[in-house]
């Protein structure tokens, strides 16, 4: 994945305290109705904060 944020990303890739997860909108396929998923930008992956503490 590039350093650009997809609409579903909570932070830029590589940000401490984050990790990649499967996009829940497209279930990781990157596509919805034949078009790129608007949440993940077509990658199937989003960057989310990971819980702690």
PyMOL Python script that loads the backbone (N, CA, C, O; Angstrom):
from pymol import cmd

cmd.read_pdbstr("""\
ATOM      1  N   UNK A   1       0.849  -1.172   0.000  1.00  0.00           N
ATOM      2  CA  UNK A   1       0.000   0.000   0.000  1.00  0.00           C
ATOM      3  C   UNK A   1       0.889   1.227   0.000  1.00  0.00           C
ATOM      4  O   UNK A   1       1.931   1.238   0.654  1.00  0.00           O
ATOM      5  N   UNK A   2       0.499   2.237  -0.709  1.00  0.00           N
ATOM      6  CA  UNK A   2       1.285   3.465  -0.760  1.00  0.00           C
ATOM      7  C   UNK A   2       1.086   4.256   0.521  1.00  0.00           C
ATOM      8  O   UNK A   2       0.285   3.874   1.375  1.00  0.00           O
ATOM      9  N   UNK A   3       1.809   5.351   0.656  1.00  0.00           N
ATOM     10  CA  UNK A   3       1.716   6.181   1.843  1.00  0.00           C
ATOM     11  C   UNK A   3       0.481   7.049   1.877  1.00  0.00           C
ATOM     12  O   UNK A   3       0.255   7.766   2.851  1.00  0.00           O
ATOM     13  N   UNK A   4      -0.325   6.997   0.826  1.00  0.00           N
ATOM     14  CA  UNK A   4      -1.532   7.806   0.772  1.00  0.00           C
ATOM     15  C   UNK A   4      -2.619   7.192   1.643  1.00  0.00           C
ATOM     16  O   UNK A   4      -2.724   5.972   1.769  1.00  0.00           O
ATOM     17  N   UNK A   5      -3.421   8.063   2.240  1.00  0.00           N
ATOM     18  CA  UNK A   5      -4.528   7.582   3.056  1.00  0.00           C
ATOM     19  C   UNK A   5      -5.725   7.249   2.180  1.00  0.00           C
ATOM     20  O   UNK A   5      -6.078   8.012   1.281  1.00  0.00           O
ATOM     21  N   UNK A   6      -6.338   6.119   2.441  1.00  0.00           N
ATOM     22  CA  UNK A   6      -7.621   5.780   1.847  1.00  0.00           C
ATOM     23  C   UNK A   6      -8.693   6.356   2.764  1.00  0.00           C
ATOM     24  O   UNK A   6      -8.422   6.601   3.939  1.00  0.00           O
ATOM     25  N   UNK A   7      -9.897   6.578   2.259  1.00  0.00           N
ATOM     26  CA  UNK A   7     -10.947   7.153   3.119  1.00  0.00           C
ATOM     27  C   UNK A   7     -11.200   6.372   4.402  1.00  0.00           C
ATOM     28  O   UNK A   7     -11.587   6.970   5.406  1.00  0.00           O
ATOM     29  N   UNK A   8     -10.996   5.058   4.404  1.00  0.00           N
ATOM     30  CA  UNK A   8     -11.243   4.241   5.592  1.00  0.00           C
ATOM     31  C   UNK A   8     -10.072   4.155   6.548  1.00  0.00           C
ATOM     32  O   UNK A   8     -10.201   3.567   7.622  1.00  0.00           O
ATOM     33  N   UNK A   9      -8.918   4.733   6.185  1.00  0.00           N
ATOM     34  CA  UNK A   9      -7.747   4.692   7.064  1.00  0.00           C
ATOM     35  C   UNK A   9      -7.923   5.637   8.241  1.00  0.00           C
ATOM     36  O   UNK A   9      -8.438   6.744   8.084  1.00  0.00           O
ATOM     37  N   UNK A  10      -7.493   5.200   9.420  1.00  0.00           N
ATOM     38  CA  UNK A  10      -7.513   6.050  10.611  1.00  0.00           C
ATOM     39  C   UNK A  10      -6.200   6.801  10.765  1.00  0.00           C
ATOM     40  O   UNK A  10      -6.143   7.808  11.471  1.00  0.00           O
ATOM     41  N   UNK A  11      -5.145   6.324  10.114  1.00  0.00           N
ATOM     42  CA  UNK A  11      -3.821   6.944  10.201  1.00  0.00           C
ATOM     43  C   UNK A  11      -3.006   6.499   8.995  1.00  0.00           C
ATOM     44  O   UNK A  11      -3.380   5.560   8.292  1.00  0.00           O
ATOM     45  N   UNK A  12      -1.891   7.179   8.761  1.00  0.00           N
ATOM     46  CA  UNK A  12      -1.014   6.805   7.660  1.00  0.00           C
ATOM     47  C   UNK A  12      -0.349   5.460   7.950  1.00  0.00           C
ATOM     48  O   UNK A  12      -0.045   5.155   9.103  1.00  0.00           O
ATOM     49  N   UNK A  13      -0.123   4.656   6.913  1.00  0.00           N
ATOM     50  CA  UNK A  13       0.576   3.387   7.122  1.00  0.00           C
ATOM     51  C   UNK A  13       1.924   3.611   7.802  1.00  0.00           C
ATOM     52  O   UNK A  13       2.651   4.548   7.472  1.00  0.00           O
ATOM     53  N   UNK A  14       2.246   2.738   8.755  1.00  0.00           N
ATOM     54  CA  UNK A  14       3.503   2.846   9.474  1.00  0.00           C
ATOM     55  C   UNK A  14       3.450   3.705  10.720  1.00  0.00           C
ATOM     56  O   UNK A  14       4.438   3.795  11.448  1.00  0.00           O
ATOM     57  N   UNK A  15       2.312   4.341  10.981  1.00  0.00           N
ATOM     58  CA  UNK A  15       2.166   5.156  12.187  1.00  0.00           C
ATOM     59  C   UNK A  15       2.200   4.244  13.411  1.00  0.00           C
ATOM     60  O   UNK A  15       1.483   3.244  13.450  1.00  0.00           O
ATOM     61  N   UNK A  16       3.020   4.572  14.412  1.00  0.00           N
ATOM     62  CA  UNK A  16       3.046   3.742  15.624  1.00  0.00           C
ATOM     63  C   UNK A  16       1.647   3.583  16.233  1.00  0.00           C
ATOM     64  O   UNK A  16       0.867   4.535  16.273  1.00  0.00           O
ATOM     65  N   UNK A  17       1.349   2.400  16.694  1.00  0.00           N
ATOM     66  CA  UNK A  17       0.047   2.129  17.314  1.00  0.00           C
ATOM     67  C   UNK A  17      -1.035   1.795  16.310  1.00  0.00           C
ATOM     68  O   UNK A  17      -2.213   1.752  16.664  1.00  0.00           O
ATOM     69  N   UNK A  18      -0.652   1.554  15.041  1.00  0.00           N
ATOM     70  CA  UNK A  18      -1.628   1.181  14.022  1.00  0.00           C
ATOM     71  C   UNK A  18      -1.221  -0.118  13.356  1.00  0.00           C
ATOM     72  O   UNK A  18      -0.085  -0.572  13.495  1.00  0.00           O
ATOM     73  N   UNK A  19      -2.136  -0.699  12.646  1.00  0.00           N
ATOM     74  CA  UNK A  19      -1.868  -1.912  11.893  1.00  0.00           C
ATOM     75  C   UNK A  19      -2.848  -2.036  10.749  1.00  0.00           C
ATOM     76  O   UNK A  19      -3.875  -1.357  10.723  1.00  0.00           O
ATOM     77  N   UNK A  20      -2.531  -2.903   9.804  1.00  0.00           N
ATOM     78  CA  UNK A  20      -3.419  -3.131   8.676  1.00  0.00           C
ATOM     79  C   UNK A  20      -4.509  -4.121   9.062  1.00  0.00           C
ATOM     80  O   UNK A  20      -4.289  -5.043   9.848  1.00  0.00           O
ATOM     81  N   UNK A  21      -5.690  -3.907   8.488  1.00  0.00           N
ATOM     82  CA  UNK A  21      -6.813  -4.808   8.712  1.00  0.00           C
ATOM     83  C   UNK A  21      -7.567  -4.940   7.396  1.00  0.00           C
ATOM     84  O   UNK A  21      -7.451  -4.085   6.517  1.00  0.00           O
ATOM     85  N   UNK A  22      -8.328  -5.997   7.265  1.00  0.00           N
ATOM     86  CA  UNK A  22      -9.150  -6.204   6.083  1.00  0.00           C
ATOM     87  C   UNK A  22     -10.275  -5.169   6.089  1.00  0.00           C
ATOM     88  O   UNK A  22     -10.913  -4.933   7.115  1.00  0.00           O
ATOM     89  N   UNK A  23     -10.505  -4.561   4.936  1.00  0.00           N
ATOM     90  CA  UNK A  23     -11.592  -3.587   4.800  1.00  0.00           C
ATOM     91  C   UNK A  23     -12.923  -4.286   5.045  1.00  0.00           C
ATOM     92  O   UNK A  23     -13.210  -5.303   4.413  1.00  0.00           O
ATOM     93  N   UNK A  24     -13.720  -3.769   5.931  1.00  0.00           N
ATOM     94  CA  UNK A  24     -15.011  -4.379   6.261  1.00  0.00           C
ATOM     95  C   UNK A  24     -16.067  -4.070   5.212  1.00  0.00           C
ATOM     96  O   UNK A  24     -17.059  -4.791   5.105  1.00  0.00           O
ATOM     97  N   UNK A  25     -15.870  -3.009   4.436  1.00  0.00           N
ATOM     98  CA  UNK A  25     -16.858  -2.637   3.425  1.00  0.00           C
ATOM     99  C   UNK A  25     -16.867  -3.635   2.272  1.00  0.00           C
ATOM    100  O   UNK A  25     -17.934  -4.054   1.822  1.00  0.00           O
ATOM    101  N   UNK A  26     -15.683  -4.017   1.793  1.00  0.00           N
ATOM    102  CA  UNK A  26     -15.585  -4.926   0.637  1.00  0.00           C
ATOM    103  C   UNK A  26     -15.099  -6.316   1.042  1.00  0.00           C
ATOM    104  O   UNK A  26     -14.906  -7.170   0.176  1.00  0.00           O
ATOM    105  N   UNK A  27     -14.898  -6.560   2.323  1.00  0.00           N
ATOM    106  CA  UNK A  27     -14.395  -7.837   2.838  1.00  0.00           C
ATOM    107  C   UNK A  27     -13.041  -8.211   2.249  1.00  0.00           C
ATOM    108  O   UNK A  27     -12.746  -9.389   2.047  1.00  0.00           O
ATOM    109  N   UNK A  28     -12.224  -7.202   1.976  1.00  0.00           N
ATOM    110  CA  UNK A  28     -10.870  -7.438   1.505  1.00  0.00           C
ATOM    111  C   UNK A  28     -10.713  -7.627   0.014  1.00  0.00           C
ATOM    112  O   UNK A  28      -9.595  -7.826  -0.463  1.00  0.00           O
ATOM    113  N   UNK A  29     -11.792  -7.570  -0.732  1.00  0.00           N
ATOM    114  CA  UNK A  29     -11.699  -7.787  -2.183  1.00  0.00           C
ATOM    115  C   UNK A  29     -11.196  -6.537  -2.915  1.00  0.00           C
ATOM    116  O   UNK A  29     -10.614  -6.642  -3.995  1.00  0.00           O
ATOM    117  N   UNK A  30     -11.418  -5.366  -2.334  1.00  0.00           N
ATOM    118  CA  UNK A  30     -11.038  -4.119  -2.984  1.00  0.00           C
ATOM    119  C   UNK A  30     -12.041  -3.636  -4.013  1.00  0.00           C
ATOM    120  O   UNK A  30     -11.861  -2.567  -4.597  1.00  0.00           O
ATOM    121  N   UNK A  31     -13.098  -4.408  -4.247  1.00  0.00           N
ATOM    122  CA  UNK A  31     -14.079  -4.065  -5.268  1.00  0.00           C
ATOM    123  C   UNK A  31     -15.489  -4.149  -4.696  1.00  0.00           C
ATOM    124  O   UNK A  31     -15.790  -4.991  -3.850  1.00  0.00           O
ATOM    125  N   UNK A  32     -16.338  -3.258  -5.179  1.00  0.00           N
ATOM    126  CA  UNK A  32     -17.767  -3.309  -4.873  1.00  0.00           C
ATOM    127  C   UNK A  32     -18.499  -3.000  -6.170  1.00  0.00           C
ATOM    128  O   UNK A  32     -18.275  -1.956  -6.781  1.00  0.00           O
ATOM    129  N   UNK A  33     -19.361  -3.898  -6.583  1.00  0.00           N
ATOM    130  CA  UNK A  33     -20.138  -3.733  -7.818  1.00  0.00           C
ATOM    131  C   UNK A  33     -19.249  -3.391  -9.011  1.00  0.00           C
ATOM    132  O   UNK A  33     -19.615  -2.557  -9.839  1.00  0.00           O
ATOM    133  N   UNK A  34     -18.080  -4.032  -9.104  1.00  0.00           N
ATOM    134  CA  UNK A  34     -17.205  -3.848 -10.244  1.00  0.00           C
ATOM    135  C   UNK A  34     -16.341  -2.605 -10.214  1.00  0.00           C
ATOM    136  O   UNK A  34     -15.590  -2.362 -11.158  1.00  0.00           O
ATOM    137  N   UNK A  35     -16.424  -1.812  -9.159  1.00  0.00           N
ATOM    138  CA  UNK A  35     -15.631  -0.594  -9.024  1.00  0.00           C
ATOM    139  C   UNK A  35     -14.756  -0.676  -7.779  1.00  0.00           C
ATOM    140  O   UNK A  35     -15.003  -1.489  -6.889  1.00  0.00           O
ATOM    141  N   UNK A  36     -13.732   0.173  -7.725  1.00  0.00           N
ATOM    142  CA  UNK A  36     -12.866   0.212  -6.543  1.00  0.00           C
ATOM    143  C   UNK A  36     -13.684   0.581  -5.317  1.00  0.00           C
ATOM    144  O   UNK A  36     -14.527   1.476  -5.367  1.00  0.00           O
ATOM    145  N   UNK A  37     -13.430  -0.111  -4.222  1.00  0.00           N
ATOM    146  CA  UNK A  37     -14.128   0.166  -2.956  1.00  0.00           C
ATOM    147  C   UNK A  37     -13.813   1.584  -2.504  1.00  0.00           C
ATOM    148  O   UNK A  37     -12.644   1.968  -2.473  1.00  0.00           O
ATOM    149  N   UNK A  38     -14.821   2.370  -2.153  1.00  0.00           N
ATOM    150  CA  UNK A  38     -14.577   3.748  -1.716  1.00  0.00           C
ATOM    151  C   UNK A  38     -13.932   3.852  -0.334  1.00  0.00           C
ATOM    152  O   UNK A  38     -13.360   4.889   0.000  1.00  0.00           O
ATOM    153  N   UNK A  39     -14.017   2.804   0.465  1.00  0.00           N
ATOM    154  CA  UNK A  39     -13.446   2.852   1.810  1.00  0.00           C
ATOM    155  C   UNK A  39     -11.945   2.602   1.800  1.00  0.00           C
ATOM    156  O   UNK A  39     -11.191   3.315   2.463  1.00  0.00           O
ATOM    157  N   UNK A  40     -11.506   1.592   1.049  1.00  0.00           N
ATOM    158  CA  UNK A  40     -10.084   1.232   1.039  1.00  0.00           C
ATOM    159  C   UNK A  40      -9.342   1.714  -0.198  1.00  0.00           C
ATOM    160  O   UNK A  40      -8.128   1.542  -0.305  1.00  0.00           O
ATOM    161  N   UNK A  41     -10.060   2.309  -1.119  1.00  0.00           N
ATOM    162  CA  UNK A  41      -9.446   2.792  -2.350  1.00  0.00           C
ATOM    163  C   UNK A  41      -9.042   1.670  -3.286  1.00  0.00           C
ATOM    164  O   UNK A  41      -8.209   1.880  -4.167  1.00  0.00           O
ATOM    165  N   UNK A  42      -9.606   0.487  -3.119  1.00  0.00           N
ATOM    166  CA  UNK A  42      -9.332  -0.641  -3.988  1.00  0.00           C
ATOM    167  C   UNK A  42      -8.245  -1.580  -3.501  1.00  0.00           C
ATOM    168  O   UNK A  42      -7.943  -2.568  -4.171  1.00  0.00           O
ATOM    169  N   UNK A  43      -7.649  -1.296  -2.348  1.00  0.00           N
ATOM    170  CA  UNK A  43      -6.559  -2.151  -1.849  1.00  0.00           C
ATOM    171  C   UNK A  43      -7.067  -3.356  -1.061  1.00  0.00           C
ATOM    172  O   UNK A  43      -6.375  -4.371  -0.977  1.00  0.00           O
ATOM    173  N   UNK A  44      -8.256  -3.259  -0.488  1.00  0.00           N
ATOM    174  CA  UNK A  44      -8.779  -4.322   0.361  1.00  0.00           C
ATOM    175  C   UNK A  44      -8.279  -4.244   1.784  1.00  0.00           C
ATOM    176  O   UNK A  44      -8.669  -5.056   2.623  1.00  0.00           O
ATOM    177  N   UNK A  45      -7.408  -3.266   2.073  1.00  0.00           N
ATOM    178  CA  UNK A  45      -6.787  -3.122   3.388  1.00  0.00           C
ATOM    179  C   UNK A  45      -6.976  -1.694   3.883  1.00  0.00           C
ATOM    180  O   UNK A  45      -6.872  -0.747   3.103  1.00  0.00           O
ATOM    181  N   UNK A  46      -7.254  -1.533   5.175  1.00  0.00           N
ATOM    182  CA  UNK A  46      -7.299  -0.217   5.811  1.00  0.00           C
ATOM    183  C   UNK A  46      -6.322  -0.206   6.983  1.00  0.00           C
ATOM    184  O   UNK A  46      -6.018  -1.256   7.549  1.00  0.00           O
ATOM    185  N   UNK A  47      -5.840   0.955   7.340  1.00  0.00           N
ATOM    186  CA  UNK A  47      -4.937   1.120   8.493  1.00  0.00           C
ATOM    187  C   UNK A  47      -5.758   1.615   9.661  1.00  0.00           C
ATOM    188  O   UNK A  47      -6.409   2.656   9.569  1.00  0.00           O
ATOM    189  N   UNK A  48      -5.734   0.875  10.767  1.00  0.00           N
ATOM    190  CA  UNK A  48      -6.550   1.198  11.938  1.00  0.00           C
ATOM    191  C   UNK A  48      -5.677   1.242  13.196  1.00  0.00           C
ATOM    192  O   UNK A  48      -4.609   0.636  13.265  1.00  0.00           O
ATOM    193  N   UNK A  49      -6.170   1.973  14.167  1.00  0.00           N
ATOM    194  CA  UNK A  49      -5.525   1.967  15.460  1.00  0.00           C
ATOM    195  C   UNK A  49      -5.717   0.619  16.129  1.00  0.00           C
ATOM    196  O   UNK A  49      -6.775   0.000  16.012  1.00  0.00           O
ATOM    197  N   UNK A  50      -4.679   0.167  16.835  1.00  0.00           N
ATOM    198  CA  UNK A  50      -4.802  -1.094  17.560  1.00  0.00           C
ATOM    199  C   UNK A  50      -4.990  -0.793  19.035  1.00  0.00           C
ATOM    200  O   UNK A  50      -4.387   0.132  19.579  1.00  0.00           O
ATOM    201  N   UNK A  51      -5.826  -1.577  19.662  1.00  0.00           N
ATOM    202  CA  UNK A  51      -6.163  -1.347  21.063  1.00  0.00           C
ATOM    203  C   UNK A  51      -4.998  -1.645  21.991  1.00  0.00           C
ATOM    204  O   UNK A  51      -4.072  -2.384  21.655  1.00  0.00           O
ATOM    205  N   UNK A  52      -5.074  -1.064  23.130  1.00  0.00           N
ATOM    206  CA  UNK A  52      -4.057  -1.318  24.142  1.00  0.00           C
ATOM    207  C   UNK A  52      -4.576  -0.961  25.505  1.00  0.00           C
ATOM    208  O   UNK A  52      -5.635  -0.351  25.656  1.00  0.00           O
ATOM    209  N   UNK A  53      -3.833  -1.341  26.462  1.00  0.00           N
ATOM    210  CA  UNK A  53      -4.051  -0.939  27.801  1.00  0.00           C
ATOM    211  C   UNK A  53      -5.182  -1.372  28.531  1.00  0.00           C
ATOM    212  O   UNK A  53      -5.344  -1.005  29.694  1.00  0.00           O
TER     213      UNK A  53
END
""", "prot")
cmd.dss("prot")
cmd.show_as("cartoon", "prot")
cmd.util.cbc("prot")
cmd.orient("prot")
